[in-house]
Amino acid sequence: MTTLRTPADETEARAIQDELRGRVVLDEPGPPPGTGLVTGVDVAYDDERDVVAAAAVVLDAATLAVVDEATAVGRVTFPYVSGLLAFREIPTVLAALESLTSDPGLVVCDGYGLAHPRRFGLAAHLGVLTGLPVIGVAKNPFTFSYEQPGTRRGDSSPLLADDGQEVGRALRTQEGVKPVFVSVGHRVDLATACAHTLRLAPDYRLPESTRRADALCRRALREATAGA
């Protein structure tokens, strides 16, 4: 596991991203979809109180049953800067992951990996720090362009940077519903990341891993700030 470093300012944060980006592993296929464990991570904020709550929910990849879950609550220690969001979230996400009693298996972030202006979003950052296979499944394409995929479940189209590099895919998880945006983070290839996302989203647009983690971190935040 790589040591977590907290930057003093934006310049140092970008320097850390540049350094750690070279450690991202992109030539491993990752665990086969539908096998082992999959962990969703997500965060919720109370900006008025500078509080952040993170949740990690472990699912059986075959049945999507919850195997384990954990939360952590911390203080926001880095300002909001586009492209540097990971520095606000990672300390508390790591604390939640470390509180699990199960091995996380594949980690699914509500965010980006390679689909990031510096090619080092939360999913890549978390993967390098933990050594775990990590993917990002986001709700919007961030700054990247794409053609609408077909309307059927499983249809996809490339998510493209300005230079034409494919940094992810727009993936239709439900027929006629707008796509999600899948990108690799660490130790998983894009085809496998998309296959996992489809397995994790049998009924809704978003993966069950994200839906469960979102609900849990919101509950943890409410409990942490109740009466504050």
Steps between C-alpha positions, in 0.01 A plus 500: 500500500635842402512762776225762486635851457297811579599794278543848641361670188385447142853501358610221732180306429568503127861397560377201705262404218782521246723279716239236583359483147812316392411216737159427346481145359298480179611164359308265735153374403371505857280249680238323285152657523260318727774346716639583841412822680425851377510806724322825432637819656334841516508819708256762625585850619369755746674805358379734773674291765789376280403140574534211256359149547619204295348156458636172369249224422625152403276294273519140386565553129283203399190576710548871587424416862668723759792322665649782707479875541681778683489877533741772606447867580768766473571866442536650154870590482533621140297761311280415204705531180386342174730209418626473860187361663677181605700690762175592677367146496783250521596528870148413614446240227822326606383503862174332399681237292740429786204443735365213289540146630481358145748533217356771270567314175426736210423857608244711311518879546226749428741703290780483245825320437677555170210727396654800674681809366829374648407132434503441876155519654379356830486140373862512382618679815323253729635205302860617522470569873338165587634272228143380438331471160279809469262638237304824474132518405384860471164666438628754245784517244697775680690690229499222238296446184307197378240390249177367644520120523218284371184483708537137611650386828872434446539742209802727537704767326852639560553784745760714326753763603579796277798312354279206402617270781231265628491565875185301574162397364147627511311185599126442485411296809123509444306519176397855413671648808791743469843337523756490777866576435747224577876546525780284628684595816761234576562134415184458285450539125213697350307203360506329839400824674196529273408135552514546878284811475231313308502213749465751783207683339232237431204726585611863516723744313763511775688194632365346819843560654457875454133503603574317826808710583315824422216414737739392776728806487197732504370323808841520668515873428155559646593312815834681532346846468175443688460772761818674389 
